[in-house]
Amino acid sequence: MFMRKTLAVVALAVPLALVACGGEKQEAPAAAPATTQTAAPGVAAGGAAAKGSASIGGKISFAGTAPAPEKIKVSADPYCQKEHKDGLERKVVDVKDGGLKDVFVYVKSGVTGTYPPPTEAVELDQTGCMYKPHIVALQVGQPLKIKNDDETLHNIHPRPAVNQEFNVGQARKGMEVTKTFDKKEVMIPVGCDVHPWMRSFISVLDHPFFAVTDEDGKYEIKGLPAGEYEVEAVHEKLKSQMGKITVKDGEKATLDLSYKG
Ligand SMILES: [Cu+2]
């Protein structure tokens, strides 16, 4: 331990000494690789894959009759009751003009290269005794900022299959916590042990090619390199749908998928 410390001090002292002496033009070791490395085609310097110019988009539809919305009583918590005087209504299968909302659509296979996670956080808010958004998606290692916008106690309790489980309480409005996930996993269920109706799903991928359908069932996955891809649409209750598509550079390909009721 003592030896190691001594060595570290010596190592630090060398560059400092060089700076102190002025004139010497020696490159720091960390700066050297970036200038000499030749990137492979389609791969940016530093080993990260370059984003492409193709995109896949379309409509995820639901054929049939959607189940009636669930009625949820929130009277157990006076704060939630105040927010929702007539209780809550939850549409697990949320359909508008045949379009299915809150489907997680992602490229399941065909992606090559590595995509470092963005440094900006994805947010999961607890507001009005509900999670917002309902379907959360981010990359492995990307920060997830979880915050409480309610004047009541919530706890965030994801139950992953391969990632680390956690359970964090947030007693007051304004509380925040930031978490990351280190493995890819699709649709991790998240619940609040105080309010059993609260439900959210977090999906974690090792690339940025994913989207969540809007209220019309529309989605778009942008920035894909040209290639052949397998796309999966995942809904919290319905059986997943798969599609295959080939896209060229600069092209916007359409892939519609349909769920049966
Ligand atoms: Cu809660």
Boltz pocket constraint, residues with backbone or C-beta under 6 A from the ligand:
constraints:
  - pocket:
      binder: B
      contacts: [[A, 129], [A, 153], [A, 154], [A, 155], [A, 192], [A, 193], [A, 194], [A, 195], [A, 198]]
      max_distance: 6.0
